[in-house]
């Protein structure tokens, strides 16, 4: 099948992309957004998994035997998942290692015709995929089938229906309105009472300097009570919005309303969404517990990643440092200042996916 993407002319049968959706809404949104930008016919397949893949040997997911990863439905909860039946797609977009055996099974059923595209960190050998699209927080080695983007793919969301409501709620706060996006602690990143007190102090200093105000908002991962404790320490006009399931949340509206942003350094997606606004963004650095790591991005260690013997590990500080050095991120309370919006290169990934379908 040949497709003329520049003219928008396709053959009689439009190429079909399946997006394999797991349980993480953010991951699913990334995969759907990428598929929609390609321009083919996009379908989603909801996948739910059983315990065979989640709890094998020492409760470490990377210990799954290669026999399972070779391509099967052994790890799939068939009753809770969407049916996987012909006609098979031209291309699959997956994210997260749990969908890998399912994607490989589908390719086998198609007689090897279906192409596989994986987002993020596959945590298995790269040669399994036609294309891997990744970002700097995953120290993936350079390879012909690897495309590295500066930022994660972020969905282009429509104007929030409740934007006017939130503008009225926030209208009494002085400009510039500074949104403070608060995430959560991670395995090697601390975000507790000590850090939240420092964030309150440094954010207040910035707001005082600009004669502005603060709007602090939590995420689904933010520990209970953390944002409330921050509010008690702020010394400037402010509003606090802890995350509460099922209750209205101004996050999407804030991306349009706020004049600048402060983002805690634990979430690549929150950083990316703030940067996509084109407004100034300051990162609030979190204490990082170092551990010994082999330099997996360098030869000969990157051979271990390519072969699947050693997974690339997430390194959020490296991702943040790259953006700070490029002048895309300022550092809250530091000398580094925001200088210019980031220039995305998502089109490179889209062009590579189109080429896979075109050369089928």
N, C-alpha and C positions, 0 to 999 in steps of 0.2 A: 504494500500500500504506500502510495506517495502523497505527500501533502505539501501544498504551496502555502506556507504560513504567511509570507509577506503579502500575498494577494487575498488571503482568506479563502482560497479555493481548496476543497477537499475532494477526495475520491468519493464514490457513491456510498461507501460504508465509512462512517465517521469512526476514528479510533476511539477505543473505550479504555478509560482508566478506572481501576478500583482503588479506593482509599480504604485501607484496613484500619478500622477504628478500635482503640482499646478503651480503657476507663478514664484516662486523663484528658480532660476537656481541652487543655492548652495544647497538648500534642496533637489531638484530633484536628483542632482549628488550624494548626500549622500545615498539616498534611493536606487538608481540604483546600486551603488557600493556594498552596503550590499547584495542586491539580487543576484548580479553576483557572489559574493564570496560563496554563499550557494551551487551553482552548479546545480540548477534546471533550467527548461526552464523559462526564464524571458520575460514578456511582459509589456509594459507600457500603461497606460490609462491616457490621458490628461484630466484634470478636470478644468472647468471654472465655476465660481459661480455667482449667481445673488445677488441682494441687500437684500434678506430675511435674510441671515446670517450675512451680513457685517454691517448692520445698524439697530440694534434692541435695543430700550430702552437706552437712554443716550449715544448712539454710542459706547457702550462697548460690545465687542464680547462675554465676559463671561456671559452676561445676556441672552443668547439664551435660550429659554424654553426647558425643557427636552423633551417635546413632539416632537420637531424637531430632537433633538439628538437621539431619540429612533431608528432611522433608516429610512430614506426616501430620495427621490431625490428632495424634495421641494426647496432646496437651490442650485440646480445644473442648470446651463445654458445648457440645453440639446442640443441646436443648435451649441454651441461653444465647446462642450466636445466630447470626443470619445464615441462611443456606448458602453453601458454596457449590454452585452448579454451572454447567455450560449455559450460554456461550462464554468461554473464558476471555478475560480482558487482554488487550494488547500490552498493557503496562500496569504494574502495581506500585503504589506508593505506601510505604509502611514507616512507622517510627517506633523505636523501642525493640529490644531484642526478642521479646516474647512472640512477636508476629513472624519472626524469621522462618521457623519450620512450616508455618501455614503458607507463607508466600512461596516457599520452595515446593511445597506440595502442589499448589495451584500451577506453578510453572511446569511441573512434571506432567500434570493432567493435560496441559495444553500442548504437549509434545515438545516442550522447550521453547515455544514461540513467545510466551509472555515474558516481558522484560521486568526486572526488579530494580526499584529505586528505593533507597533507604535514607531517612533523615536522622541527623543527630549522631549518636554513638552506637553502632551495631553490636559492639562487644563480642564480635566473632570475626572470622577471616573475611577480609575485604573482597576477595575474589568471588565470593558468593553472589555479588551484586553487579549489575550492569553499571550502576552509578550510586555513589554515596555522597550526600550533600550534608556538610558539617560546618561547625563554627569553631572559633579559636579556643573556647573553653574545653574542647575535647582535643587532646594532643594527637590528632590523627596524622600518620605519615603522608608525605606526598606520594601520590600514585595516579596513573592515567585515569582511573575511574573515580577519583575523589575530587570534589569541588568544595573549596573552602570559602564561606561567606563571612563578612565581618560581623553580621548580626543574624539572629534567627529570623526565619520567615514570620512576619506578623500579619494577621488578617486585616484587610481593609474594611473596617466596620462602617455601617451607615451612621448618619447623624442620630444620636440617641433620642428616642421619643420623649424622654423625660428631661432633656437638656434645659428647656425653659423653666421647668420646676426647680431644677438645681441652681439655675442662675438667680432665681428669686431668693432661694434659701441663702445663697452666698453673697448677695448684693451688698449687704451692710459691711462686709469685710473690705478694708482698704486695699487698693492695688499697689504694687503687684501682688496678686494672689499666688502663693507658692504651695504647690501640692507636695506633700511628703508621703511617698509611697513606701510602706513598711512591710517587709517580708517576714522571714522567720529564721531561726538558727538552722545551720546545716551540720553535717558531720564534722567539718573542720572550721566552721565559721560560727563565732559566738554572737548571739543577739539576745541579751538578757537585761536585767535592771541596770547594770553598769553602763552598757552600751546605749540603752534608751535614754538614760540621763544625759549622756554626752551628746546624743543626737538632739535632744530638746535644747540643750545649751547652744550648740553650734547653729541649729536652725533658727533659734531666736535671734542670734547675733546677725545672721544674714538678713532676716526680716527687718530688724532694727536699722541696719545699714541702708536698706532700700525703702524704709518707711512703709513696708508692706505687711502682709498677714500670712498665716499658715493654715493649711487644710490637711490634716493628717488622716490617712486612710489605711486600714489594714487589709490583709489578704486572707484567703481561707486557711493559710498555713500559720498565720500570726498567733502566737500563744495568747490564751485568754488573759485579759487584764493588762497586757503589756502596753497597749495603746492608751488605755485609761491612765496608767501611771505616767506616760509621757505628757498627757494633757495637764496634769497637775504641776508640771515643771516648766511649762511654757510661759514666757514673760511678755508676749506680744498678742495682738488680737488673733484668735484662732477658733477653729472648729475641729472636732474629733469624730471620726466615723469608724468605729470598730466593725469588723466583718461579722455579720450575723446572717446565717443561712435563712433564705426566704424573705429577708427584709430588703427594702430599696437601698441601692448602693450607688454612690455618685462616681464610681471609678471611670466609666466610659465618658461621662459628661465632663469630668475634670480634665481629661486629656485635651478637651477643646476649650474649657473655660480658664484653666490656670495659665499664668504668664511664664512660669518657670517651674522646675521640678527638682526635688531632692529624692534620691532613690537609694535604699539600702543595698549593699553590694552582695546580695545573696541570690538574686534572680536575674538571669540573662534576659528573660522575656519582658520583665518590667522595665529594665534598662532600655531594651529595644523599642518598646512601645512609647516610652517617654522621648527617646531620640527621634522617633518617626514624626513627632509633632513639629520638629524644626525649631523648637524653643530651647533656651538654655537649660542644661541638666547638670546637676552636681551629684556626685556619688558620695554616699556616706560609707567610708571604709569600715570593715569589721575585722576584729582580731582573727588572725588565721593561724591555725595550729599546723606547723610544718611537720611533715613526716618524710622518711627516706623514699625517694622515688627514682627509679631508673630513668635516664633521659630517653623516653620511648620515642621521641620524635627524631632521634639521631640514629644514623647507621652505626652498628648493626642492630640496635635495639628495635628500630622500627620494623625490622623483618619479623619480630615476634608478634607485633600487632597485626601486620598484614596476614600472617599465617593463622591468627586466632589463638595463639598460645598465651598471649598477654593482652587484656583489654586496655584500650586507652581510658584514662581516668579523667573525670571532670575536674577542671581547675578554674574556678570562677575568678580568683585574683588575676590570673594570667589574661583572661578575657577583659577584665576591667583595665588592667595596665595598658593593654594594647590600645584601647579607646582613649585613655588619658594621654598617652604619648602622641596619638594622632590629633589631639586637640578637640576631640568630639565630646569629651566628658570633662567637667571640672571636678575638683575634689573639695567637698565641704570642709571648711576650716583650714584648708591648705592654700598653697601659692598657685597651684595649677588652676587655670581658669578655662571655662568653655570658650571656644573660639569660632567654631563653624559647624553647620549641620553635617551629618554623616552622608556620604554619597554611596547609596546602596548599589550592589552589583548582582541583584537577584536575577537579572536578565541572563546572566551566564548560565545559571542553573536551568532556567526555563529553556534556553537554546539547546542545552545538552539533552534534556528530556525529549524535546521535539525531534532531535536528530535520532534518538533511539527508535522512536515510532516511525520516522521517515525511512530509516534504513532496515526496517523489519523484513 
